Amino acid sequence: MYNNSMDRYDNEIQLKEILIKFSEYKTFLLQNKLKIIAFSFFTFIIGIAVAYTSSVKYHAQLTFVVEEEKGRSALGGVSGIASQFGFDLGISESSTFSQSNVIELLRSRGVVESTLMESAVVNGKDDLLIEHYLEINNIHEYWADNDDLQWVSFHEVPSYSHDSIMRIVWVDIIDNHLDIGLFSDEANIIALSYSSKDQQFAKEITEKLIDEMTEMYIAHQTSQANKTLSFLQDRADSIFGELQIAEQEFARVKDINSRIVKASGRLRELQLMRRVEVLNTMYLEIIKNLELSKITLLNKTPIINIIDKPILPLEEDETSKKMAGLLGGLLGGLLSVIYFVFKKLIQDSIQGFKEN
């Protein structure tokens, strides 16, 4: 009982000492609050000055939505009946998966590189977007002293150097220029934003990027339906050719057998007539399946509906300037507090050393 009382007493003393120290440090910081505020304001001004002296950036934002045919299951009817009684069989297909695919596809190297190899007019000059990118970001200036890169042009036949440069550009675009995400949590609208020092380049690459992604995404989503359609079309052409040959042969043999009375003489005619009927039935069935395949392809083709496109002139990025000032002020305040805490700590240590 005595040991427990002593332990409780020691803990109370330690807690009391901590609270006293905390109060002393708080009082010390309040005594120097004007210095802390002044330093924070100074770093706030520095942050804004750095933001204003740095290159102006423009954001080109494009919003769109992906519309797809939702998959139907063989249990679709059962699912509809079950849903009326409050049961979910898990058959309905969400559009979240397609949205994730679209977002990742926009970031993919294939889409970005294909977009950069598109031509566009920027500041009155018609050139590849990759060449515009290198010029706007002053990349050629860094290559001036490099004999291997000084004369590199993407109008030439692609080489190892082109592939390496393109990969570096792709990484830079994904990390520093491109921003993709849902416009809001309530809606399935996707926002694509590109930041650049040149507003016309930002607008062009944003629009080209969505076009390239749309083409690649539709090709991926409809690849199986296109293969089926191509197979049925080839089969229909082949059967139609055979049908024409059989009809011509049947007509020729029928003309020859016009005066023959015996059935044995009409055997070839009967065989050809049967072949024409079979081929005609096959052709009609193939044509029916071909038309159904076209409808299926149409239903499976996703639609990329663009809601808003970037319009020139683009607004400057004011958020970065405010954010730079705010971060500068917070950093200054944090550094000044740390400085005065260490100063107090050193003073207490020196005082304690003198007392001992």
C-alpha positions as CSV (number, residue, x, y, z in Angstrom):
1,M,0.0,0.0,0.0
2,Y,2.9,2.3,0.9
3,N,4.6,1.6,-2.5
4,N,1.5,2.4,-4.5
5,S,1.0,5.7,-2.7
6,M,4.6,6.6,-3.4
7,D,4.3,5.7,-7.1
8,R,1.2,7.8,-7.4
9,Y,2.9,10.7,-5.7
10,D,5.9,10.5,-8.0
11,N,3.7,10.4,-11.1
12,E,1.8,13.4,-9.9
13,I,5.1,15.3,-9.4
14,Q,6.3,14.4,-12.9
15,L,3.0,15.5,-14.4
16,K,3.1,18.7,-12.5
17,E,6.7,19.4,-13.7
18,I,5.6,18.7,-17.3
19,L,2.7,21.1,-17.0
20,I,4.9,23.8,-15.4
21,K,7.5,23.4,-18.3
22,F,4.7,23.6,-20.9
23,S,3.4,26.7,-19.3
24,E,6.9,28.3,-19.2
25,Y,7.4,27.5,-22.9
26,K,3.9,28.9,-23.8
27,T,4.7,32.1,-21.9
28,F,8.0,32.4,-23.6
29,L,6.4,32.0,-27.1
30,L,3.7,34.6,-26.2
31,Q,6.5,37.0,-25.1
32,N,8.0,36.6,-28.6
33,K,4.8,36.5,-30.6
34,L,5.5,39.7,-32.4
35,K,8.8,38.3,-33.7
36,I,7.0,35.1,-34.8
37,I,4.3,37.0,-36.6
38,A,6.8,39.3,-38.2
39,F,8.9,36.4,-39.5
40,S,5.8,34.5,-40.7
41,F,4.6,37.6,-42.6
42,F,8.1,38.0,-44.1
43,T,8.1,34.4,-45.4
44,F,4.5,34.9,-46.6
45,I,5.7,37.9,-48.7
46,I,8.7,35.9,-50.0
47,G,6.4,33.0,-51.0
48,I,4.1,35.4,-53.0
49,A,7.1,37.1,-54.6
50,V,8.5,33.7,-55.7
51,A,5.1,32.8,-57.2
52,Y,4.8,36.1,-59.1
53,T,8.3,36.0,-60.5
54,S,8.0,32.3,-61.6
55,S,6.5,31.5,-65.0
56,V,2.7,31.9,-65.3
57,K,0.8,28.6,-65.7
58,Y,-2.5,28.1,-67.5
59,H,-4.9,25.2,-66.8
60,A,-6.9,23.8,-69.7
61,Q,-9.8,21.7,-68.3
62,L,-12.0,19.4,-70.2
63,T,-14.9,17.5,-68.7
64,F,-16.6,14.5,-70.2
65,V,-18.7,11.4,-69.4
66,V,-18.5,7.9,-70.7
67,E,-21.8,6.2,-71.7
68,E,-21.7,2.4,-72.2
69,E,-24.3,-0.3,-72.6
70,K,-24.5,-2.1,-69.3
71,G,-23.9,-5.8,-69.5
72,R,-26.9,-8.1,-69.5
73,S,-26.9,-11.5,-68.0
74,A,-28.9,-14.6,-68.8
75,L,-30.4,-14.1,-65.3
76,G,-31.5,-10.5,-66.1
77,G,-35.2,-11.4,-65.9
78,V,-34.7,-13.2,-62.6
79,S,-32.7,-10.3,-61.3
80,G,-35.5,-7.9,-62.2
81,I,-38.0,-10.0,-60.3
82,A,-35.7,-10.5,-57.3
83,S,-35.1,-6.7,-57.1
84,Q,-38.8,-6.2,-56.6
85,F,-38.6,-8.2,-53.4
86,G,-35.5,-6.4,-52.1
87,F,-32.9,-9.0,-53.2
88,D,-29.8,-8.1,-55.2
89,L,-28.3,-10.9,-57.2
90,G,-25.2,-8.9,-58.1
91,I,-25.9,-9.1,-61.8
92,S,-26.1,-5.3,-62.5
93,E,-22.9,-3.8,-63.8
94,S,-21.5,-0.6,-62.4
95,S,-19.8,2.1,-64.5
96,T,-17.0,2.5,-61.9
97,F,-14.8,-0.1,-63.7
98,S,-15.1,1.7,-67.1
99,Q,-14.3,5.1,-65.4
100,S,-11.2,3.6,-63.8
101,N,-10.2,2.2,-67.2
102,V,-10.7,5.6,-68.9
103,I,-8.7,7.4,-66.3
104,E,-5.8,5.0,-66.4
105,L,-5.9,4.9,-70.2
106,L,-5.5,8.7,-70.3
107,R,-2.4,8.4,-68.2
108,S,-1.0,5.5,-70.2
109,R,2.2,5.9,-72.1
110,G,0.6,4.7,-75.4
111,V,-2.1,7.4,-75.3
112,V,0.2,10.2,-74.3
113,E,2.9,9.3,-76.8
114,S,0.4,8.9,-79.6
115,T,-1.1,12.3,-78.7
116,L,2.4,14.0,-78.7
117,M,3.0,12.7,-82.2
118,E,-0.1,14.5,-83.4
119,S,0.3,17.8,-85.3
120,A,-1.3,21.1,-84.0
121,V,-1.0,24.8,-84.7
122,V,0.5,26.6,-81.6
123,N,1.3,30.3,-81.8
124,G,0.9,30.2,-85.6
125,K,3.3,27.3,-86.1
126,D,2.1,23.9,-87.3
127,D,4.3,21.2,-85.8
128,L,4.2,18.0,-83.7
129,L,3.0,18.5,-80.2
130,I,6.2,16.9,-78.9
131,E,8.2,19.5,-80.8
132,H,6.0,22.2,-79.3
133,Y,6.6,20.7,-75.8
134,L,10.4,20.7,-76.2
135,E,10.3,24.3,-77.4
136,I,7.9,25.7,-74.7
137,N,9.9,24.0,-71.9
138,N,13.3,25.2,-73.3
139,I,14.5,21.6,-73.6
140,H,16.5,22.4,-76.7
141,E,18.6,24.9,-74.7
142,Y,19.7,22.1,-72.3
143,W,20.7,20.0,-75.4
144,A,22.8,22.7,-76.9
145,D,26.1,21.3,-75.5
146,N,25.1,17.7,-76.2
147,D,26.1,16.6,-79.7
148,D,23.9,13.5,-79.5
149,L,20.7,15.4,-78.7
150,Q,21.4,18.8,-80.4
151,W,19.9,17.8,-83.7
152,V,17.3,15.3,-82.6
153,S,14.0,15.8,-84.4
154,F,10.8,13.7,-84.0
155,H,10.1,14.1,-87.7
156,E,12.9,11.6,-88.4
157,V,12.6,7.8,-88.2
158,P,12.2,6.8,-84.5
159,S,15.3,5.6,-82.8
160,Y,16.5,4.6,-79.4
161,S,17.1,8.3,-78.5
162,H,13.6,9.2,-79.5
163,D,12.2,6.4,-77.3
164,S,14.2,7.5,-74.3
165,I,13.2,11.2,-74.7
166,M,9.6,10.3,-75.2
167,R,9.6,8.3,-72.0
168,I,11.1,11.2,-70.0
169,V,8.5,13.5,-71.4
170,W,5.7,11.1,-70.6
171,V,6.8,10.8,-67.0
172,D,7.1,14.6,-66.7
173,I,3.6,15.1,-68.1
174,I,2.0,12.6,-65.8
175,D,3.8,13.9,-62.7
176,N,3.8,17.6,-63.3
177,H,1.2,18.7,-65.9
178,L,-1.7,16.2,-66.2
179,D,-4.4,15.9,-63.6
180,I,-7.3,13.5,-64.1
181,G,-10.1,12.6,-61.7
182,L,-13.9,12.7,-61.1
183,F,-15.3,16.2,-61.3
184,S,-17.5,15.5,-58.2
185,D,-18.4,12.6,-56.0
186,E,-22.1,12.9,-56.9
187,A,-21.7,12.8,-60.7
188,N,-19.8,10.4,-63.0
189,I,-18.2,13.3,-64.8
190,I,-14.4,13.0,-65.4
191,A,-12.3,16.1,-65.5
192,L,-9.1,16.2,-67.5
193,S,-6.7,19.1,-66.8
194,Y,-3.4,20.1,-68.3
195,S,-1.1,22.9,-67.0
196,S,1.4,24.6,-69.2
197,K,3.2,28.0,-69.7
198,D,1.6,28.2,-73.1
199,Q,-2.2,28.4,-73.0
200,Q,-2.7,27.4,-76.6
201,F,-0.5,24.3,-76.2
202,A,-2.5,23.4,-73.1
203,K,-5.7,23.6,-75.0
204,E,-4.5,21.6,-78.0
205,I,-2.9,18.8,-76.1
206,T,-6.0,18.4,-73.9
207,E,-8.3,18.1,-76.9
208,K,-5.9,15.8,-78.8
209,L,-5.5,13.6,-75.7
210,I,-9.3,13.0,-75.3
211,D,-9.5,12.2,-79.0
212,E,-6.7,9.7,-78.9
213,M,-8.1,8.1,-75.7
214,T,-11.6,7.9,-77.3
215,E,-10.3,6.1,-80.4
216,M,-8.2,3.7,-78.4
217,Y,-10.9,3.0,-75.8
218,I,-13.6,2.3,-78.4
219,A,-11.3,0.0,-80.4
220,H,-10.6,-1.9,-77.2
221,Q,-14.2,-2.2,-76.1
222,T,-15.5,-3.3,-79.5
223,S,-12.6,-5.5,-80.6
224,Q,-14.5,-8.8,-80.1
225,A,-17.6,-7.4,-81.8
226,N,-15.5,-6.2,-84.7
227,K,-13.9,-9.6,-85.1
228,T,-17.3,-11.3,-85.2
229,L,-18.5,-8.7,-87.8
230,S,-15.5,-9.2,-90.0
231,F,-15.8,-13.0,-89.9
232,L,-19.5,-12.8,-90.8
233,Q,-18.8,-10.3,-93.6
234,D,-16.1,-12.5,-95.1
235,R,-18.3,-15.6,-94.8
236,A,-21.3,-13.8,-96.5
237,D,-19.1,-12.7,-99.4
238,S,-17.7,-16.2,-99.8
239,I,-21.2,-17.9,-99.8
240,F,-22.5,-15.2,-102.1
241,G,-19.7,-16.0,-104.6
242,E,-20.4,-19.7,-104.4
243,L,-24.2,-19.0,-104.9
244,Q,-23.6,-17.0,-108.0
245,I,-21.4,-19.8,-109.5
246,A,-24.0,-22.4,-108.6
247,E,-26.9,-20.4,-110.1
248,Q,-25.0,-19.9,-113.4
249,E,-24.1,-23.6,-113.6
250,F,-27.7,-24.6,-112.8
251,A,-29.1,-22.3,-115.5
252,R,-26.6,-23.7,-118.0
253,V,-27.5,-27.4,-117.2
254,K,-31.2,-26.6,-117.3
255,D,-30.9,-25.2,-120.8
256,I,-29.1,-28.3,-121.9
257,N,-31.7,-30.6,-120.4
258,S,-34.7,-28.7,-121.8
259,R,-35.5,-31.5,-124.2
260,I,-34.5,-34.5,-122.0
261,V,-37.4,-36.5,-120.6
262,K,-35.6,-39.2,-118.6
263,A,-34.9,-38.5,-114.9
264,S,-31.4,-39.8,-115.2
265,G,-30.6,-37.1,-117.7
266,R,-31.8,-34.5,-115.2
267,L,-29.7,-35.7,-112.2
268,R,-27.1,-33.0,-112.6
269,E,-29.9,-30.4,-112.8
270,L,-31.5,-31.7,-109.6
271,Q,-28.1,-31.7,-107.7
272,L,-27.4,-28.1,-108.8
273,M,-30.9,-27.0,-107.8
274,R,-30.4,-28.5,-104.3
275,R,-27.0,-26.8,-104.0
276,V,-28.5,-23.4,-105.0
277,E,-31.3,-23.8,-102.4
278,V,-28.8,-24.8,-99.7
279,L,-26.5,-21.9,-100.5
280,N,-29.4,-19.5,-100.7
281,T,-30.6,-20.6,-97.2
282,M,-27.1,-20.3,-95.8
283,Y,-26.7,-16.8,-97.3
284,L,-30.0,-15.5,-95.9
285,E,-29.0,-16.8,-92.4
286,I,-25.6,-15.3,-92.6
287,I,-27.1,-11.9,-93.7
288,K,-29.5,-12.1,-90.8
289,N,-26.6,-12.7,-88.3
290,L,-24.5,-10.0,-90.0
291,E,-27.2,-7.4,-89.4
292,L,-27.6,-8.6,-85.8
293,S,-23.8,-8.3,-85.4
294,K,-23.9,-4.7,-86.7
295,I,-26.6,-3.8,-84.1
296,T,-24.5,-5.5,-81.4
297,L,-21.4,-3.6,-82.4
298,L,-23.4,-0.3,-82.3
299,N,-24.7,-1.1,-78.8
300,K,-21.3,-2.1,-77.5
301,T,-19.6,1.1,-78.8
302,P,-19.1,3.4,-75.8
303,I,-20.0,7.1,-76.3
304,I,-17.6,9.8,-74.9
305,N,-19.8,12.8,-74.4
306,I,-17.7,16.0,-74.0
307,I,-19.4,18.4,-71.7
308,D,-17.0,21.4,-71.6
309,K,-14.0,22.2,-73.6
310,P,-11.2,24.7,-72.8
311,I,-11.8,28.1,-74.3
312,L,-9.1,30.7,-75.0
313,P,-8.0,32.8,-73.3
314,L,-7.4,30.5,-70.3
315,E,-7.3,31.8,-66.8
316,E,-4.0,32.1,-65.0
317,D,-3.4,29.8,-62.1
318,E,-4.1,32.2,-59.2
319,T,-4.3,29.3,-56.7
320,S,-0.6,28.6,-56.9
321,K,0.2,32.2,-55.9
322,K,-2.1,32.2,-52.9
323,M,-0.9,28.7,-51.9
324,A,2.8,29.8,-52.2
325,G,2.1,32.7,-49.8
326,L,0.2,30.5,-47.4
327,L,2.9,27.8,-47.4
328,G,5.6,30.4,-47.0
329,G,3.7,31.9,-43.9
330,L,3.2,28.5,-42.3
331,L,6.8,27.5,-42.9
332,G,8.0,30.8,-41.4
333,G,5.8,30.4,-38.4
334,L,6.9,26.8,-37.8
335,L,10.6,27.7,-38.2
336,S,10.3,30.6,-35.8
337,V,8.4,28.5,-33.2
338,I,11.1,25.8,-33.4
339,Y,13.8,28.5,-33.1
340,F,12.4,30.0,-29.9
341,V,11.7,26.5,-28.4
342,F,15.3,25.6,-28.9
343,K,16.4,28.9,-27.6
344,K,14.4,28.4,-24.4
345,L,15.7,24.9,-24.1
346,I,19.3,26.1,-24.4
347,Q,18.7,28.9,-21.8
348,D,17.2,26.4,-19.3
349,S,20.1,24.1,-19.8
350,I,22.7,26.8,-19.2
351,Q,20.8,28.1,-16.2
352,G,20.5,24.5,-14.7
353,F,24.3,24.0,-15.3
354,K,25.1,27.3,-13.5
355,E,22.9,26.3,-10.5
356,N,24.6,23.0,-10.2
